């Protein structure tokens, strides 16, 4: 559940960043955004959720716990960048 919420927060903050003129830094996600920013990021988030589902299926929840730390930091980074852009 935390993982899904972090994915949603990353999606929202990234899309707001795009609106403010930001660019995607991740090469993987940037490749997807060539199809359109919203669609690309949504696809990347969908893949992340699929991988998380596979981790649950194979009882590798610790992988998701570690990913939560990464995505929590990423959301904080996005928020900091948004705050910087708005000042």
Helices and strands as residue ranges (DSSP letters): H 2-19, H 27-33, H 37-57, H 61-86
